[in-house]
Amino acid sequence: MAAHERGQAPTEPAAGGQKNDRGFWLVLGLLALYAAIHIAFRLLASSALGEDDPIESLRAQQLLALYEPRQPPLYTWALYAVQQVMGPTVSSFLAIKYAALIATGCLLYAVARRALGTGVLALMAVESLALIYQLSWRFHEGYTHQVGAMLAVAATTWALVRVIERARLTDFVVFGLVAGAGTLTQPIFSVFLLASLLAVTFEAEIRQRMFGPRILISAALIAAFAGFFLWHAVGHAGLGGLVGDPFTQGWRESAAGLWNAVRAPLFYLSPLILFLPVLFPGFLRRAGQDLSTSLLVVPASGTHASSHHDARAPGVIERIVLRTSVLGLLLSAVGAVVFGLKGYASHVFMPLYIASVIWLMSAVSRSDPSGLSISRFGRLALAIAVFALVARLANMFVLDPVCKICRWGVPYEGLAAALREVGGSGATIVTLDHELGGNLRVHFPQNPVVLVRGVRAIPADVRLDRGTLILVWSDTAKGADAKTAFSSIISGVGAGAGDPAVAKLVRVPWQHVWRPTGYRFSEWRVLVLDRP
């Protein structure tokens, strides 16, 4: 019978805390090894940026208070700082992404260690991340701002445990700083923060401890961070442009938004939540019991002895984590209905539910798991991690027919060589799509790279009415479309020199493992404008 069922507190970490916890160092070492393997193969495969990275690289050409009214700027700030040292290469993105992954795993382990009391279960909480598709696969292929929000959720959960466990002044300061910084990552973090604060109020004695005068320090710090973003966002787009017009959409939009929000936990936690009932037969019963009582108020114990019903008491952290997820689901569902949010990918919710693995492992621990089941869980996590790595290697090195878009194979190096031949080294590069522009910045780190459509002008202070401009676009874009997009730039140039129809065609062959060079080509158009 598990310690939680017997009413006993979970085993405390070894003396000296996490510093002497061998499990912590094991997690740190394994995550570092995992990150190093993925980074090494990614660097060997290609220097190309993919998915969300190019647009962030273009934004990071400048340090601004605001880049996008509906997107807080912390990730772009971090990228700007890292690129001052590493340059606008794929390495800068990998450094941020995998440092965040390592820190997130270690923080989740630290919280799980306090909650579950055993290093094995805490280690399983971190291992379970490998059984979540959004982390085992999509994390490596994409993600920018979600990375920061993921880390912020893990750090805020850790800081919250410190507050409800010790309630020292420094704990409230740390909680305020961490949570405040989190508000600058992604809007979904604010949903998590509100849900976690509400979750604490269901615990009577913890509520009394946390919501005293010192919480005002945390509140002031959080308000300072969030207020900074809101001040600039509202100033740029107005309140209506920031939050939209609530209750103005039709029932179809509201229903679609509600469906997106309700299915998000299932989408995010898959296939982990499909494996757990198979590996641990008692899991569903325990999880169902927890869910059925998750929103019940836990009254004060009525005693003031050694136990303060704090974070070390049986089940407290797990209840708060679960309740945060449930309340987060309800809040996101209400928001989706009110604003008619729909069509967004499930990974938007990833940060909201990442800490739920701690509660999942608590339910596992109370299902009387056998040593064999735990061993099978570990082997399954390792097998899927290896499988995902092998699949990524095929995606990156074999290219088609393994992948569809095959971003890693696009020969931007050949395009960059052609641009250097026409004087690209000292010119301003202007393009139509962010993926092309971001990848050109990799090869021309000193050149301004301007995106003229799709998002806010990037960068904002570049002059396009003088000097040498190189207009570059994919040949798949029609000449009329390019002429329209570049109209404000070519308006002052002679008809012949500024006509996209006379742009030079650059045709670069692809490389493949077994197919002959040139089995596939990428084609771009290049037009050079010299302004006095």
C-alpha positions in Angstrom: 0.0 0.0 0.0 1.4 3.4 -1.0 2.4 5.9 1.7 -0.2 8.4 0.5 -3.0 5.9 1.1 -1.8 5.0 4.6 -2.0 8.7 5.4 1.8 9.0 5.8 3.9 11.9 4.5 6.1 11.0 1.6 9.7 10.3 2.3 11.8 13.4 2.6 14.8 13.9 0.4 18.1 13.1 1.7 19.8 15.5 4.1 21.1 18.4 2.3 18.2 18.7 0.0 18.4 18.6 -3.8 22.1 19.4 -3.8 22.9 15.9 -2.5 20.1 14.2 -4.3 21.7 11.8 -6.7 18.5 11.6 -8.7 18.7 15.3 -9.4 22.2 14.9 -10.8 21.1 11.9 -12.8 18.3 13.9 -14.4 20.6 16.8 -15.1 23.2 14.5 -16.7 20.7 12.5 -18.8 19.0 15.7 -20.0 22.3 17.2 -20.9 23.3 14.1 -22.9 19.9 14.0 -24.6 20.2 17.7 -25.6 23.8 17.2 -26.8 22.8 14.3 -29.1 20.0 16.3 -30.7 22.0 19.4 -31.0 25.0 17.6 -32.6 22.9 15.9 -35.2 20.9 19.0 -36.0 24.1 21.0 -36.6 25.5 18.2 -38.8 22.3 18.0 -40.8 21.8 21.6 -41.9 22.3 25.3 -41.1 18.7 26.1 -42.3 16.1 27.5 -39.9 12.7 25.9 -39.9 9.1 26.7 -38.9 9.0 29.4 -36.3 12.7 30.2 -36.1 13.0 32.5 -39.2 10.5 35.0 -38.1 12.0 35.3 -34.7 15.5 35.7 -36.2 14.2 38.6 -38.2 12.6 40.2 -35.2 15.8 39.8 -33.2 17.6 42.2 -35.5 16.5 44.9 -33.1 15.9 45.1 -29.4 12.4 46.5 -29.0 10.0 46.8 -26.1 7.3 45.2 -28.3 7.4 43.1 -31.4 3.9 41.9 -31.7 0.9 43.3 -29.8 -0.5 39.8 -28.9 2.8 38.1 -28.3 5.0 39.1 -25.2 8.6 39.7 -26.1 10.7 37.7 -23.6 11.8 35.0 -26.0 12.8 37.5 -28.7 14.8 39.4 -26.1 16.6 36.2 -25.0 17.3 35.4 -28.7 18.6 38.9 -29.3 21.0 38.5 -26.4 22.2 35.1 -27.4 22.7 36.2 -31.1 25.0 39.0 -30.0 27.4 36.2 -29.0 26.6 33.4 -31.4 25.2 35.2 -34.4 21.9 34.6 -36.1 22.6 30.9 -36.7 20.7 27.8 -35.8 23.0 27.4 -32.9 21.4 30.4 -31.1 18.0 28.7 -31.3 19.3 25.4 -30.1 21.1 27.0 -27.2 17.9 28.5 -25.9 15.7 25.5 -26.6 17.8 22.9 -25.0 18.9 25.0 -22.1 15.2 25.5 -21.4 14.5 21.8 -21.7 17.2 20.9 -19.3 16.1 23.5 -16.8 12.4 22.5 -17.1 13.2 18.8 -16.5 15.3 19.6 -13.4 12.6 21.9 -12.0 9.9 19.3 -12.6 12.1 16.7 -10.9 12.6 19.0 -7.9 8.9 19.5 -7.5 8.1 15.9 -8.0 10.8 14.9 -5.5 9.0 17.0 -2.9 5.6 15.8 -3.9 6.2 12.1 -4.4 9.0 11.6 -1.9 10.9 9.0 -3.9 13.5 9.6 -6.5 12.2 6.8 -8.7 8.7 8.3 -9.1 10.2 11.8 -9.6 12.5 10.4 -12.3 9.5 8.8 -13.9 7.8 12.2 -14.0 10.7 13.5 -16.1 10.8 10.4 -18.2 7.2 10.8 -19.0 8.0 13.8 -21.1 9.5 11.5 -23.7 6.0 9.9 -24.0 4.3 13.1 -25.0 4.3 13.8 -28.7 4.5 17.6 -28.4 7.8 17.2 -26.5 9.3 14.0 -28.0 8.8 15.2 -31.6 7.3 18.7 -32.1 9.6 20.3 -29.6 12.6 19.5 -31.7 11.0 20.5 -35.0 9.5 23.9 -33.9 8.6 26.0 -30.9 10.0 29.4 -29.9 7.8 31.3 -27.4 6.4 28.0 -26.1 9.9 27.1 -24.9 9.9 30.1 -22.6 6.4 29.5 -21.4 7.2 25.9 -20.6 10.2 26.9 -18.5 8.2 29.6 -16.8 5.4 27.2 -15.8 8.0 24.7 -14.3 9.8 27.5 -12.5 6.6 29.1 -11.2 5.4 25.7 -9.9 8.7 25.2 -8.1 8.6 28.7 -6.7 5.0 28.3 -5.6 6.0 25.1 -3.7 8.7 27.1 -1.9 6.1 29.7 -0.9 3.5 27.3 0.5 6.2 25.3 2.2 8.2 28.0 3.9 6.6 31.3 3.2 9.8 33.3 3.7 10.2 36.8 2.3 12.7 35.7 -0.3 10.3 33.0 -1.4 7.6 35.5 -2.2 10.2 37.7 -4.0 11.4 34.7 -6.1 7.8 33.7 -6.9 7.0 37.3 -8.0 10.1 37.5 -10.2 9.6 34.1 -11.9 5.8 34.5 -12.4 6.3 38.1 -13.6 8.8 37.0 -16.1 6.4 34.3 -17.2 3.8 36.9 -18.2 6.3 38.0 -20.9 6.5 34.5 -22.5 3.0 33.6 -23.8 -0.6 34.6 -23.1 -1.3 31.0 -22.0 1.1 31.5 -19.1 -1.3 34.0 -17.5 -4.0 31.4 -17.7 -1.8 29.0 -15.8 -0.8 31.6 -13.2 -4.4 32.5 -12.5 -5.3 28.9 -12.3 -2.5 28.0 -9.9 -3.4 30.9 -7.6 -7.0 29.8 -7.6 -5.9 26.2 -6.9 -4.2 27.3 -3.7 -7.3 28.9 -2.4 -9.0 25.4 -2.2 -6.4 24.5 0.5 -7.6 26.3 3.7 -4.4 26.3 5.7 -2.1 27.0 2.7 -4.4 29.8 1.7 -4.0 31.5 5.1 -0.2 31.1 4.8 0.2 32.3 1.2 -2.3 35.2 1.0 -0.9 37.3 3.8 0.7 40.7 3.5 3.8 39.3 1.8 1.9 38.2 -1.3 1.6 41.9 -2.1 5.3 41.8 -2.9 4.8 39.0 -5.4 1.7 40.8 -6.8 3.7 44.0 -7.3 6.5 42.2 -9.2 4.0 40.4 -11.4 2.1 43.5 -12.1 5.3 45.3 -13.0 6.2 42.7 -15.7 2.7 42.3 -17.0 2.0 46.0 -16.9 5.1 46.7 -19.0 3.8 44.5 -21.8 0.2 45.6 -21.6 1.2 49.3 -21.7 3.1 48.9 -24.9 0.7 46.4 -26.5 -2.4 48.6 -25.8 -0.5 51.7 -26.8 0.3 50.0 -30.2 -2.9 48.2 -31.0 -5.5 49.6 -28.6 -7.4 47.5 -26.2 -9.7 46.2 -28.9 -6.8 45.2 -31.1 -5.3 43.3 -28.2 -8.3 41.3 -26.9 -10.7 41.6 -29.8 -14.4 42.0 -29.4 -15.9 39.5 -26.9 -19.3 37.9 -27.6 -19.4 39.2 -31.2 -18.6 36.0 -32.9 -21.2 33.4 -34.0 -22.0 30.2 -32.2 -19.9 28.2 -34.7 -16.8 30.1 -33.7 -17.6 29.7 -30.0 -18.3 26.0 -30.4 -15.0 25.5 -32.3 -13.1 27.4 -29.7 -14.7 25.4 -26.9 -13.8 22.1 -28.7 -10.2 23.2 -29.1 -9.9 24.1 -25.4 -11.6 20.9 -24.1 -9.6 18.5 -26.2 -6.3 20.3 -25.5 -5.3 18.1 -22.4 -5.9 14.9 -24.4 -4.0 16.2 -27.4 -1.1 17.5 -25.3 -0.7 14.5 -23.0 -1.0 11.8 -25.7 0.2 9.2 -26.0 1.3 9.2 -22.4 -2.2 9.0 -21.0 -2.9 6.0 -23.2 0.1 4.1 -22.0 -0.4 4.6 -18.3 -3.6 2.5 -17.9 -2.0 -0.3 -19.8 1.2 -0.3 -17.8 -0.4 0.4 -14.4 -3.9 -1.3 -14.2 -5.0 0.6 -11.1 -4.2 4.0 -12.7 -7.6 4.9 -14.1 -9.4 4.3 -10.8 -6.9 6.5 -8.9 -7.0 9.2 -11.5 -10.8 9.1 -11.6 -11.0 9.5 -7.9 -8.6 12.4 -8.0 -10.5 14.2 -10.8 -13.9 13.7 -9.0 -12.6 15.5 -5.9 -10.2 18.0 -7.5 -12.4 21.0 -7.0 -13.5 20.2 -3.4 -12.3 22.6 -0.7 -9.8 21.0 1.7 -10.6 22.4 5.2 -8.2 23.4 7.9 -6.9 20.5 10.0 -8.0 22.2 13.2 -4.5 21.7 14.8 -1.4 23.8 15.0 1.0 21.0 15.8 4.1 20.2 13.8 2.1 19.7 10.6 1.0 22.9 8.9 -0.7 21.1 6.1 2.1 22.4 3.9 3.7 21.2 0.7 5.2 18.2 2.5 1.9 16.9 3.7 0.5 13.9 1.8 -1.0 14.8 -1.6 -0.9 18.6 -1.3 1.4 19.4 -4.2 -0.3 16.8 -6.4 -3.7 18.2 -5.6 -2.6 21.8 -6.5 -1.0 20.6 -9.7 -4.1 18.7 -10.7 -6.5 21.5 -9.7 -4.4 24.0 -11.6 -4.8 21.8 -14.8 -8.5 21.5 -14.2 -9.0 25.2 -13.6 -6.7 26.0 -16.5 -9.0 23.9 -18.7 -12.1 25.7 -17.4 -10.5 29.2 -17.8 -9.3 28.4 -21.4 -12.7 27.0 -22.3 -14.4 30.2 -21.1 -12.0 32.3 -22.9 -12.4 30.3 -26.1 -16.2 30.7 -26.0 -16.0 34.4 -25.1 -13.6 35.3 -27.8 -14.4 32.6 -30.3 -10.8 31.3 -30.4 -10.4 28.5 -32.9 -8.0 27.0 -35.3 -4.9 27.2 -33.1 -2.5 24.2 -32.8 -2.7 22.1 -29.7 0.9 22.9 -28.8 -0.3 26.4 -27.8 -1.6 24.7 -24.6 1.6 22.7 -24.0 2.9 25.0 -21.2 -0.5 24.9 -19.4 -0.4 21.2 -18.8 3.3 20.3 -18.6 3.4 20.1 -14.8 0.5 17.7 -14.8 3.0 14.8 -15.1 3.6 15.2 -11.4 0.0 14.4 -10.6 0.0 11.6 -13.2 2.9 10.0 -11.4 1.2 10.4 -8.1 -1.8 8.5 -9.4 0.7 5.8 -10.7 2.3 5.6 -7.2 -1.1 5.0 -5.6 -2.0 2.2 -8.0 0.4 -0.1 -6.3 2.8 -0.3 -9.3 5.1 -3.4 -9.5 8.8 -3.2 -10.1 8.2 -4.8 -13.5 5.6 -2.1 -14.5 8.0 0.6 -13.5 10.8 -1.0 -15.4 8.6 -1.4 -18.5 7.7 2.3 -18.2 11.4 3.3 -18.2 12.1 1.0 -21.2 9.2 2.4 -23.1 10.3 6.0 -22.5 13.8 5.1 -23.7 12.5 3.3 -26.8 10.3 6.2 -27.8 13.1 8.7 -27.3 15.4 6.5 -29.5 12.7 6.0 -32.1 12.0 9.8 -32.2 15.7 10.5 -32.7 16.0 7.9 -35.5 12.9 9.4 -37.2 14.4 12.9 -36.9 17.7 11.7 -38.4 15.9 10.2 -41.4 13.9 13.4 -41.7 17.1 15.6 -41.6 19.5 13.5 -43.5 17.5 11.3 -45.9 15.0 14.1 -46.7 12.3 13.1 -49.2 10.6 10.7 -49.4 10.8 10.6 -45.5 9.7 14.2 -45.1 7.2 16.4 -47.0 8.4 19.9 -46.8 12.1 19.0 -46.1 13.1 22.4 -44.7 16.5 21.1 -43.8 17.4 20.3 -47.4 16.7 23.8 -48.9 20.0 24.9 -50.4 20.2 28.4 -49.0 24.0 28.3 -49.2 23.7 28.3 -53.0 21.4 31.3 -53.0 23.7 33.1 -50.6 26.6 32.5 -52.9 24.6 34.0 -55.8 23.7 37.1 -53.8 27.4 37.7 -52.9 28.2 37.7 -56.6 25.7 40.5 -57.2 27.0 42.6 -54.3 24.9 41.2 -51.5 27.6 41.7 -48.8 26.9 45.3 -48.3 23.2 45.5 -49.4 19.9 45.6 -47.7 18.1 42.3 -48.4 14.3 42.6 -49.0 12.1 39.5 -49.2 8.4 38.5 -49.2 8.3 35.6 -46.8 9.8 35.1 -43.3 11.3 31.7 -43.9 13.5 32.9 -46.8 14.4 36.1 -45.0 15.3 34.4 -41.7 17.5 31.9 -43.5 19.3 34.6 -45.5 20.1 36.4 -42.3 22.0 33.3 -41.3 24.4 33.9 -44.2 24.4 37.7 -44.0 24.5 38.5 -40.3 25.7 42.1 -40.9 23.0 42.9 -43.5 19.6 44.3 -42.7 17.0 41.8 -43.9 13.6 43.3 -44.4 10.3 41.5 -44.6 7.7 43.6 -46.5 4.5 41.7 -45.9 2.8 39.3 -43.6 3.8 40.9 -40.2 4.9 44.2 -38.8 7.7 45.7 -40.9 11.0 44.1 -39.9 13.2 45.8 -39.0 11.3 49.0 -38.4 14.1 51.6 -38.8 15.7 50.5 -42.1 15.6 53.0 -45.0 14.5 51.5 -48.3 14.9 54.7 -50.4 18.7 54.7 -50.7 21.7 52.4 -51.1 21.7 49.0 -52.7 18.7 46.8 -52.2 18.5 43.2 -53.2 14.9 42.0 -53.7 14.7 38.2 -53.3 11.6 36.0 -53.6 10.7 32.4 -54.4 10.1 31.7 -58.1 6.8 30.1 -57.1 5.4 33.6 -56.5 3.9 35.1 -59.6 5.6 38.2 -61.1 2.4 40.2 -60.6 2.3 39.3 -56.9 6.0 40.3 -56.4 5.4 43.6 -58.3 2.5 44.4 -56.0 4.4 43.5 -52.8 7.4 45.5 -53.8 5.5 48.4 -55.3 6.4 50.9 -52.7 10.1 50.1 -53.1 10.3 50.0 -56.9 8.1 53.1 -57.5 11.0 55.4 -57.8 13.1 53.2 -60.0 13.0 53.2 -63.8 10.5 50.8 -65.4 13.1 48.5 -66.7 15.4 48.3 -63.7 12.5 48.0 -61.2 10.5 45.4 -63.1 10.4 42.0 -61.3 9.8 40.4 -64.7 13.5 41.1 -65.5 14.8 39.6 -62.2 17.6 37.1 -62.4 16.7 33.5 -61.9 18.8 31.6 -59.3 18.4 27.8 -59.6 20.2 25.7 -57.0 20.3 21.9 -56.9 19.5 19.8 -53.8 21.8 17.2 -52.4 20.6 13.7 -51.4 22.0 10.6 -49.7 21.5 8.4 -52.7 19.8 10.4 -55.4 21.9 12.3 -57.9 22.6 16.0 -57.3 20.0 18.0 -59.0 17.2 15.5 -58.6 15.3 18.6 -57.2 15.9 22.3 -57.5 15.0 25.4 -55.5 14.4 28.5 -57.6 14.5 32.2 -56.5 14.3 35.5 -58.3 16.8 38.2 -57.5 16.5 41.9 -58.4 19.2 44.4 -57.5 18.3 48.1 -57.1 20.9 50.8 -56.7 19.6 54.0 -55.2 21.8 57.1 -54.8 
